[in-house]
């Protein structure tokens, strides 16, 4: 069950449907995201209900063909991901735009092996016209209008959690965002964790435990950087460097973005190499104390 990032992702092929966990500036499995880029995967469908610049980075690296999401950005740091916006405007990627609740219902439908699930949200709006995959239907019992949300079936879900044991029993300490929904809708779950612990440690708090049939565990301390995790806050300075490079690339000046990807993705061959590239002093400055 325990794998390196490279081993965990070796079965993923071009064109795969990948769920990417986390939310905006928190909890993204970045050690896995960077490994996707290193593997040179292409034409991926990325399902990320509230994506941060992790998805923007995957777009920058040419990995994505379709993005299923309600948002891609970093709030005040980048109201919309620069590479995401440029790729949408140029037609380089397709967007399956859904409300957060629609994403949740689509993932639940996939987890329950259903073709769709109904949802009241969005009835009477232009959402079905903007996204033809949302179908207006009639409740057969009460006759009221509903939206049918198609299942979002995933090949693999990349999620983050604080701890797991070698058997794939995962525990979140903080918020799990939509990661459990992504995992439930997927054939394979790759869980990036801060620490691998014993099964005895997991069994002390059974109510926290989540388990999926096919789960690989990757240990990557501080692996959410530059986003926040259980032990670190978001590195806004580092994110700012990426945003500036991606914005310049959107204007046709790609040198800065290429240098960012070279320095922080391709040069470090392992997660520990990445941490050394970032620097222990910088990581220490982000630690949550108390």
C-alpha positions as CSV (number, residue, x, y, z in Angstrom):
1,X,0.0,0.0,0.0
2,X,2.9,2.4,0.7
3,X,4.4,3.9,-2.5
4,X,6.6,6.7,-3.7
5,X,4.9,9.3,-5.8
6,X,6.3,7.9,-9.0
7,X,5.3,4.3,-8.1
8,X,1.8,5.4,-7.1
9,X,1.1,7.2,-10.4
10,X,2.9,4.7,-12.8
11,X,-0.4,3.2,-13.9
12,X,-2.0,6.5,-15.0
13,X,-2.1,7.0,-18.7
14,X,-2.8,9.9,-21.1
15,X,-6.5,10.8,-21.2
16,X,-7.2,9.6,-17.7
17,X,-9.9,11.3,-15.5
18,X,-8.2,12.5,-12.4
19,X,-9.8,14.0,-9.3
20,X,-7.6,16.6,-7.6
21,X,-8.3,17.3,-3.9
22,X,-8.0,20.3,-1.7
23,X,-9.8,23.6,-1.9
24,X,-8.4,26.9,-3.3
25,X,-5.4,27.6,-1.0
26,X,-5.5,24.6,1.3
27,X,-5.0,20.8,1.3
28,X,-3.7,20.2,-2.2
29,X,-1.6,17.0,-2.7
30,X,1.2,18.9,-4.4
31,X,3.8,16.2,-4.2
32,X,1.5,14.1,-6.5
33,X,0.5,17.1,-8.7
34,X,4.2,17.7,-9.5
35,X,4.7,14.0,-10.2
36,X,1.9,14.1,-12.7
37,X,3.8,16.9,-14.5
38,X,7.1,15.1,-14.4
39,X,5.5,12.0,-16.0
40,X,4.5,14.1,-18.9
41,X,0.8,13.1,-18.9
42,X,-1.4,14.7,-21.5
43,X,-5.1,15.1,-22.4
44,X,-6.2,14.6,-18.8
45,X,-9.7,15.4,-17.5
46,X,-9.2,17.1,-14.1
47,X,-12.1,17.1,-11.7
48,X,-11.5,19.7,-9.0
49,X,-14.7,21.2,-7.4
50,X,-12.9,24.2,-5.9
51,X,-9.5,24.2,-7.5
52,X,-6.5,26.3,-6.6
53,X,-3.5,27.1,-8.7
54,X,-2.6,23.4,-8.5
55,X,-4.9,22.9,-11.5
56,X,-3.6,26.1,-13.1
57,X,-0.1,24.6,-12.8
58,X,-1.2,21.4,-14.5
59,X,-2.7,23.5,-17.3
60,X,0.6,25.5,-17.6
61,X,2.5,22.3,-18.0
62,X,0.2,21.1,-20.8
63,X,-1.3,18.2,-18.9
64,X,-5.0,19.1,-19.1
65,X,-7.6,18.9,-21.9
66,X,-10.8,19.2,-19.8
67,X,-11.5,20.8,-16.4
68,X,-14.6,20.0,-14.4
69,X,-14.9,22.7,-11.7
70,X,-16.8,25.5,-10.1
71,X,-13.7,27.7,-9.6
72,X,-10.0,27.8,-10.4
73,X,-8.0,30.5,-8.6
74,X,-6.4,31.7,-5.3
75,X,-8.9,34.3,-4.1
76,X,-7.1,37.6,-3.4
77,X,-3.8,36.3,-4.8
78,X,-5.4,35.5,-8.1
79,X,-9.2,35.8,-8.5
80,X,-8.9,33.5,-11.5
81,X,-6.0,31.2,-12.4
82,X,-4.0,33.0,-15.2
83,X,-3.2,29.9,-17.2
84,X,-6.8,28.6,-16.8
85,X,-8.2,31.8,-18.1
86,X,-5.8,32.0,-21.1
87,X,-6.4,28.4,-22.0
88,X,-10.2,28.8,-21.8
89,X,-10.1,31.9,-23.9
90,X,-7.9,30.3,-26.5
91,X,-9.9,27.1,-26.6
92,X,-6.8,25.0,-25.5
93,X,-9.0,23.4,-22.8
94,X,-12.6,22.6,-22.4
95,X,-14.5,23.5,-19.2
96,X,-17.4,21.5,-17.7
97,X,-18.6,24.3,-15.4
98,X,-20.7,23.1,-12.4
99,X,-21.9,24.6,-9.1
100,X,-20.1,23.1,-6.1
101,X,-23.3,21.3,-5.1
102,X,-23.5,19.9,-8.7
103,X,-20.0,18.6,-8.4
104,X,-20.9,16.9,-5.1
105,X,-24.0,15.3,-6.6
106,X,-22.1,14.0,-9.6
107,X,-19.4,12.5,-7.4
108,X,-22.1,10.9,-5.2
109,X,-23.8,9.4,-8.2
110,X,-20.6,7.8,-9.3
111,X,-19.9,6.4,-5.9
112,X,-23.4,4.9,-5.8
113,X,-23.0,3.5,-9.4
114,X,-25.9,5.6,-10.5
115,X,-26.0,7.4,-13.9
116,X,-27.1,10.7,-12.3
117,X,-28.6,12.2,-9.1
118,X,-31.3,15.0,-9.0
119,X,-30.7,18.4,-7.4
120,X,-32.9,21.3,-6.9
121,X,-30.2,24.0,-7.0
122,X,-30.0,25.7,-10.4
123,X,-33.6,25.2,-11.4
124,X,-34.9,28.2,-13.2
125,X,-31.4,29.5,-14.0
126,X,-29.4,29.5,-17.2
127,X,-27.1,26.7,-15.9
128,X,-28.6,24.0,-18.2
129,X,-28.0,26.3,-21.2
130,X,-24.4,27.0,-20.2
131,X,-23.8,23.3,-19.4
132,X,-25.9,21.0,-21.6
133,X,-24.9,18.0,-19.5
134,X,-27.3,19.3,-16.8
135,X,-30.8,18.1,-17.8
136,X,-34.1,19.5,-16.6
137,X,-36.3,16.7,-15.4
138,X,-39.6,16.3,-13.5
139,X,-40.0,14.7,-10.1
140,X,-42.2,11.6,-10.9
141,X,-43.8,11.8,-7.5
142,X,-44.5,15.5,-6.9
143,X,-44.2,16.9,-10.4
144,X,-41.7,19.6,-9.4
145,X,-38.7,20.5,-11.7
146,X,-35.3,19.3,-10.8
147,X,-31.8,19.1,-12.5
148,X,-30.3,15.8,-13.3
149,X,-26.6,15.9,-12.6
150,X,-24.6,13.2,-14.5
151,X,-22.2,10.9,-12.6
152,X,-18.6,12.1,-12.4
153,X,-16.7,8.8,-12.6
154,X,-12.9,9.1,-11.9
155,X,-10.0,6.8,-12.8
156,X,-7.9,8.1,-9.9
157,X,-8.3,10.5,-7.0
158,X,-5.3,12.4,-5.6
159,X,-6.2,13.5,-2.1
160,X,-4.5,14.8,1.0
161,X,-4.8,13.7,4.6
162,X,-2.8,14.0,7.8
163,X,-2.1,10.4,8.6
164,X,-2.7,6.9,7.2
165,X,-1.5,3.4,8.1
166,X,0.3,1.0,5.7
167,X,-3.1,-0.7,4.9
168,X,-4.6,2.5,3.4
169,X,-6.8,3.5,6.4
170,X,-6.8,7.3,6.2
171,X,-7.6,10.0,8.8
172,X,-8.2,13.7,8.3
173,X,-7.5,15.9,11.3
174,X,-8.7,19.1,9.8
175,X,-11.3,19.6,7.1
176,X,-11.3,17.0,4.3
177,X,-13.0,19.4,1.8
178,X,-14.5,17.3,-1.0
179,X,-11.7,14.7,-0.9
180,X,-13.9,11.9,0.4
181,X,-16.4,12.5,-2.4
182,X,-13.6,12.4,-5.0
183,X,-12.2,9.2,-3.4
184,X,-15.6,7.5,-3.4
185,X,-16.1,8.2,-7.1
186,X,-12.7,6.8,-8.1
187,X,-11.3,3.4,-9.1
188,X,-8.0,4.2,-7.4
189,X,-7.2,6.5,-4.5
190,X,-3.7,7.9,-4.0
191,X,-3.6,9.5,-0.5
192,X,-0.7,11.8,0.2
193,X,-0.2,12.1,3.9
194,X,2.1,13.9,6.4
195,X,2.9,10.7,8.3
196,X,2.4,7.0,8.0
197,X,1.5,5.6,11.4
198,X,0.7,2.2,12.9
199,X,-2.7,0.5,12.6
200,X,-2.9,0.7,16.4
201,X,-2.7,4.5,16.2
202,X,-5.5,4.6,13.6
203,X,-7.7,2.3,15.7
204,X,-7.6,4.7,18.7
205,X,-9.9,7.0,16.8
206,X,-12.1,4.8,14.5
207,X,-14.6,7.6,13.9
208,X,-12.0,9.5,11.9
209,X,-11.1,6.6,9.6
210,X,-11.9,6.6,5.9
211,X,-11.1,3.5,3.8
212,X,-11.6,2.9,0.1
213,X,-11.1,-0.5,-1.7
214,X,-8.0,0.5,-3.7
215,X,-5.8,3.0,-1.8
216,X,-2.1,3.7,-2.2
217,X,-0.4,5.8,0.5
218,X,2.4,8.3,-0.2
219,X,4.2,9.9,2.7
220,X,5.2,13.5,1.9
221,X,5.7,15.8,4.9
222,X,4.7,19.4,4.2
223,X,3.6,18.1,0.8
224,X,0.8,20.7,0.4
225,X,3.4,23.5,-0.1
226,X,2.9,26.2,-1.3
227,X,-0.7,25.6,0.0
228,X,-1.6,25.3,3.7
229,X,-1.9,22.0,5.4
230,X,-2.2,20.8,9.0
231,X,1.2,22.0,10.0
232,X,1.9,24.9,7.6
233,X,0.2,28.1,6.4
234,X,0.0,29.0,2.7
235,X,3.2,30.4,1.2
236,X,1.8,33.6,-0.3
237,X,5.2,34.8,-1.4
238,X,5.8,31.6,-3.4
239,X,2.3,31.7,-4.8
240,X,2.9,35.3,-5.9
241,X,6.0,34.2,-7.9
242,X,3.9,31.6,-9.7
243,X,1.0,34.0,-10.4
244,X,3.4,36.7,-11.8
245,X,5.0,34.1,-14.1
246,X,1.7,32.7,-15.3
247,X,0.3,36.1,-15.9
248,X,3.3,37.0,-18.0
249,X,3.0,33.8,-19.9
250,X,-0.7,34.6,-20.7
251,X,0.7,37.8,-22.4
252,X,3.1,35.7,-24.4
253,X,6.2,36.0,-22.2
254,X,6.8,32.4,-21.1
255,X,10.3,32.5,-19.9
256,X,9.4,33.1,-16.2
257,X,6.8,30.3,-16.2
258,X,9.2,27.9,-17.8
259,X,11.8,28.7,-15.3
260,X,9.3,28.2,-12.4
261,X,8.4,24.8,-13.7
262,X,12.0,23.9,-14.3
263,X,13.1,25.0,-10.8
264,X,10.2,23.6,-8.7
265,X,8.9,20.6,-10.8
266,X,11.5,19.1,-13.1
267,X,14.8,19.8,-11.2
268,X,13.7,18.2,-7.9
269,X,13.3,14.5,-8.7
270,X,11.8,13.7,-5.3
271,X,9.6,15.4,-2.7
272,X,12.6,15.8,-0.4
273,X,14.5,17.4,-3.3
274,X,11.6,19.8,-3.7
275,X,11.8,20.8,0.0
276,X,15.5,21.4,-0.3
277,X,14.8,23.6,-3.3
278,X,12.3,25.6,-1.3
279,X,14.6,25.8,1.7
280,X,14.3,24.7,5.3
281,X,14.2,28.3,6.5
282,X,11.3,29.1,4.3
283,X,9.4,26.0,5.4
284,X,10.1,26.8,9.1
285,X,8.7,30.3,8.6
286,X,5.4,28.7,7.6
287,X,5.0,26.3,10.5
288,X,1.9,26.5,12.6
289,X,2.9,26.7,16.2
290,X,0.9,26.1,19.3
